[in-house]
Amino acid sequence: MTDVVWGLLDLLLILALLALAWGSLNSRNLQRAVIYFIGFGLLLALVWVRLRAPDIALAEAAIGAGLTGALLLAALRDASHSPDHTDRPDRAWRLNPVPTLLSLGLAVALGLAYLQALEIADPQRLAVAVFSHLEQSGVSNPVTAVLLNFRAYDTLLELAVLLTALLGIMALGQARPAYAQAGPVLAGLVQWLTPLLILVSAYLLWIGAHAPGGAFQAGALLAGAGVLLRLAGFPDSHFPAALILRGMVIAGVSLFLAVGLVLMLVGRGFLDYPPAWAGGLILLIETAATLGIAATLMLAFLGGRPAAWSLDTSTTGRIQAADMVRHNTGDNP
């Protein structure tokens, strides 16, 4: 009976995912489409939980639904408020045969390749290899062991990709203006939630060595605290100073590289941690990566360089003073 109930739940999740995906792609109202997209991300997090991947579920809920949804809503705010820009034009729905056939062919080819891989490969091979060397990794969470030890190169390159993306964001110019000052209820809620998100972020960073969590989940929640402050209309004066903010951005990649180079100088391979030091080095790298991920995601939401990014204290002070005036008077859009 239990299997039947879970089977029905899985079927409902699949149908709801398809419905939300269809709605986000075909809704004429762009705001409604973004809401569908956020709901799709939250539901997808439940799917990852059903697949027993809580690490991915945390990342999907925080980044795929929360931060990405907030970024899309901010982009809509920047667009014109006329109906021509907030609604999609009417069009008759029809399938283009060429891309449809190509997509179906690709889906069939990938499905056949996946089934063939299941037949010729041992699905326990990777898991057995990870668990057999888990004691040498310095952590007891196999996901963290893979991401920060056994395949640390992949994580280093992912952080480098985030840093590269941030350079493109900084090239866009000044950040979009802050929102209008929030009312007392929302402002009080944000002031209460912000320290809670910081504490939960620190917990996820610490627990990642032994249970689902880690730098990406912790960084996403830390960035979420900054997004909440921005949505509530708090000015840029609440952001770290220029040197601190820039240090946070490069912290993950620079410390990752520094640890690898030091290990090479002492006669070990690049990112080949000594078993006795592996746990401490992984925690150090993940702490720096958390700060870098949080700063990158927050700056992506801002859509450009905030006032705190400038090293010119006089210019920064004038911008922050203007932000404080707008925050107190509620003149921002």
C-alpha positions in Angstrom: 0.0 0.0 0.0 2.9 2.4 0.8 4.4 1.8 -2.6 1.1 2.7 -4.3 0.9 5.9 -2.3 4.4 6.9 -3.2 3.9 6.0 -6.8 0.8 8.2 -7.0 2.8 11.0 -5.3 5.5 10.7 -7.9 3.0 10.7 -10.7 1.4 13.9 -9.3 4.8 15.5 -9.1 5.6 14.7 -12.7 2.2 16.1 -13.9 2.6 19.2 -11.8 6.1 19.8 -13.1 4.9 19.5 -16.7 2.0 21.8 -16.0 4.2 24.5 -14.4 6.8 24.2 -17.2 4.0 24.6 -19.8 2.6 27.6 -17.9 5.9 29.3 -17.6 6.7 29.0 -21.3 3.2 29.8 -22.6 1.7 32.3 -20.2 1.0 35.7 -21.9 1.7 37.6 -18.7 5.4 37.6 -17.9 4.9 38.1 -14.2 2.7 35.0 -14.1 5.3 33.1 -16.1 8.0 34.0 -13.6 5.7 32.8 -10.7 5.2 29.5 -12.6 9.0 29.2 -12.9 9.5 29.8 -9.2 6.9 27.1 -8.4 8.6 24.8 -10.9 11.9 25.2 -9.1 10.3 24.6 -5.6 8.6 21.5 -6.9 11.8 20.3 -8.6 13.5 20.5 -5.2 10.9 18.0 -3.9 11.7 15.7 -6.8 15.3 15.8 -5.8 14.3 14.9 -2.3 12.4 11.9 -3.7 15.5 10.9 -5.6 17.4 11.0 -2.3 19.6 13.9 -3.4 19.1 16.4 -0.6 22.2 18.4 -1.5 20.8 19.1 -5.0 17.4 19.8 -3.5 18.9 22.5 -1.2 20.7 24.1 -4.1 17.6 23.9 -6.4 15.4 25.6 -3.8 17.9 28.3 -2.9 19.3 29.1 -6.4 17.0 27.6 -9.0 13.8 28.9 -7.4 14.7 31.7 -4.9 17.6 33.7 -6.3 16.8 33.0 -10.0 13.2 33.9 -9.4 14.2 37.1 -7.6 16.5 38.0 -10.5 13.8 37.5 -13.1 11.4 39.6 -11.1 14.0 42.3 -10.9 14.5 42.2 -14.6 10.7 42.6 -15.1 10.8 45.6 -12.8 13.5 47.2 -15.1 11.3 46.7 -18.2 8.7 49.1 -19.3 5.4 48.9 -17.4 3.3 49.2 -20.5 1.2 46.2 -21.5 3.2 45.7 -24.6 6.2 44.8 -22.5 4.6 43.0 -19.6 2.5 40.7 -21.8 3.5 38.4 -24.6 1.7 39.0 -27.9 -1.1 36.7 -29.0 0.1 34.0 -31.4 -1.4 30.8 -32.7 0.3 27.8 -31.1 2.0 25.6 -33.6 5.0 23.3 -33.6 7.8 23.9 -36.0 8.4 20.4 -37.5 12.2 20.7 -37.9 13.3 21.6 -34.3 10.6 19.3 -33.0 11.9 16.3 -34.9 15.5 17.1 -34.0 14.5 17.4 -30.3 12.7 14.1 -30.3 15.6 12.4 -32.1 18.0 13.7 -29.6 15.8 12.6 -26.7 15.5 9.1 -28.2 19.3 8.9 -28.8 20.1 10.0 -25.2 17.5 7.5 -23.8 19.0 4.6 -25.8 22.6 5.6 -24.7 21.5 5.7 -21.1 19.8 2.3 -21.3 22.9 0.8 -22.9 25.1 2.4 -20.3 23.0 0.7 -17.6 23.5 -2.7 -19.2 27.3 -2.6 -19.6 28.3 -0.6 -16.5 28.3 -1.5 -12.8 26.1 1.2 -11.1 27.9 0.6 -7.8 31.3 1.1 -9.2 31.7 4.8 -8.3 29.9 4.5 -5.0 32.2 1.6 -3.9 35.3 3.5 -4.9 34.2 6.6 -2.9 33.2 4.7 0.2 36.4 2.6 0.2 38.5 5.8 0.4 36.2 7.9 2.5 38.3 7.7 5.6 41.2 9.3 3.7 39.1 12.3 2.5 38.9 14.1 5.8 35.0 14.2 5.7 32.3 11.6 6.2 29.8 13.0 3.6 30.6 11.3 0.3 29.3 14.2 -1.8 31.7 16.6 -0.1 34.5 14.1 -0.4 33.9 13.9 -4.2 33.5 17.7 -4.7 36.3 18.9 -2.5 38.8 16.0 -2.5 38.5 13.3 -5.1 37.4 15.6 -7.9 38.4 19.0 -6.5 39.5 20.1 -10.0 35.8 20.2 -11.0 34.8 22.4 -8.1 37.7 24.8 -8.7 36.7 25.2 -12.3 33.1 25.8 -11.3 34.2 28.6 -9.0 36.3 30.0 -11.8 33.2 30.0 -14.1 31.3 32.0 -11.5 34.2 34.5 -11.2 34.2 34.9 -15.0 30.5 35.4 -15.1 30.9 38.1 -12.4 33.4 40.0 -14.6 30.7 40.2 -17.3 28.2 41.5 -14.7 30.6 44.2 -13.6 31.0 45.2 -17.2 27.2 46.1 -17.3 27.8 49.3 -15.4 26.2 50.5 -12.2 23.8 48.3 -10.3 20.1 48.8 -10.7 18.5 51.1 -8.1 17.2 49.8 -4.8 13.6 49.2 -4.2 11.4 51.6 -2.2 11.6 51.5 1.5 9.6 48.6 2.9 6.8 49.1 5.3 7.2 48.3 9.0 6.0 44.7 8.8 8.2 43.7 5.9 11.2 45.7 7.2 10.8 44.0 10.6 10.5 40.6 9.0 13.6 41.1 7.0 15.6 42.3 10.0 14.5 39.1 11.8 15.2 36.8 8.9 18.6 38.1 7.9 20.5 37.0 11.0 18.6 33.7 10.8 19.7 33.1 7.2 23.3 33.9 8.2 23.2 31.4 11.1 21.6 28.7 8.9 24.2 29.4 6.2 27.0 28.9 8.8 25.3 25.7 9.9 25.1 24.3 6.3 28.8 25.1 5.8 29.8 23.3 9.0 27.5 20.3 8.6 28.5 19.8 5.0 31.4 17.6 6.0 29.1 15.1 7.6 25.6 15.6 6.1 23.9 17.4 3.1 25.1 20.9 2.9 28.3 22.7 1.9 29.6 25.8 0.2 27.1 26.2 -2.6 24.1 25.8 -0.3 25.6 28.0 2.4 26.6 30.6 -0.2 23.1 30.7 -1.7 21.5 31.3 1.6 24.0 34.0 2.5 23.2 35.7 -0.8 19.5 35.3 -0.1 20.0 37.4 3.0 21.5 40.2 0.8 18.6 39.9 -1.6 16.1 40.3 1.2 17.8 43.4 2.3 17.8 44.8 -1.2 14.1 43.9 -1.7 13.3 45.7 1.5 14.9 48.9 0.2 18.0 48.9 2.4 20.7 51.1 0.8 24.2 50.0 -0.4 25.7 51.3 2.9 24.7 47.9 4.3 27.1 46.1 2.0 30.7 45.4 2.9 33.4 48.0 2.0 35.1 47.8 -1.4 38.2 45.9 -0.4 36.2 43.4 1.6 33.6 42.9 -1.1 36.3 42.3 -3.7 38.2 40.0 -1.4 35.0 37.9 -1.0 34.6 37.7 -4.7 38.0 36.2 -5.3 38.3 34.3 -2.0 37.1 30.9 -3.3 39.3 30.6 -6.4 42.4 32.3 -4.8 42.4 30.2 -1.7 41.7 27.0 -3.7 44.7 27.7 -5.9 46.9 28.8 -2.9 46.2 25.5 -1.1 47.0 23.5 -4.3 50.2 25.4 -4.9 51.4 25.0 -1.3 50.8 21.3 -1.5 52.9 21.1 -4.6 55.7 23.1 -2.9 55.9 20.5 0.0 56.2 17.7 -2.5 52.6 16.5 -2.9 50.3 16.7 -5.9 48.1 19.7 -6.7 45.1 19.5 -4.3 46.4 16.2 -2.9 45.6 16.8 0.7 47.5 14.9 3.5 44.9 12.7 5.2 45.6 14.3 8.6 45.0 17.8 7.2 42.3 17.0 4.7 39.3 17.9 6.9 40.7 21.3 8.0 41.8 22.2 4.5 38.4 21.3 3.1 36.6 23.5 5.7 39.0 26.4 5.0 38.4 26.1 1.2 34.6 25.8 1.7 34.5 28.8 3.9 36.2 31.0 1.3 34.0 29.4 -1.4 30.9 30.3 0.5 31.9 34.0 0.7 32.7 34.0 -3.0 29.5 32.3 -4.1 27.4 34.6 -1.9 29.1 37.8 -3.2 28.8 36.6 -6.8 25.1 35.7 -6.6 24.3 38.9 -4.8 26.1 41.0 -7.4 24.3 39.1 -10.1 21.0 40.1 -8.6 22.1 43.7 -8.4 22.9 43.5 -12.1 26.1 45.7 -12.0 28.5 47.4 -9.7 27.1 48.6 -6.4 28.3 51.8 -4.7 30.4 49.7 -2.3 32.4 48.3 -5.3 34.2 51.6 -5.9 37.5 52.2 -4.2 36.8 56.0 -4.5 35.6 56.7 -1.0 34.3 60.2 -1.9 32.2 58.9 -4.8 31.0 56.0 -2.7 30.1 58.3 0.1 28.0 60.5 -2.1 26.2 57.5 -3.6 25.5 56.0 -0.2 24.3 59.3 1.1 21.9 59.6 -1.8 20.7 56.0 -1.1 20.1 56.8 2.5 18.0 59.8 1.6 15.9 57.7 -0.9 15.6 55.0 1.7 14.3 57.4 4.3 11.9 59.1 1.9 10.8 56.1 -0.1 11.6 57.7 -3.4 13.0 54.6 -5.1 10.8 52.6 -7.6 
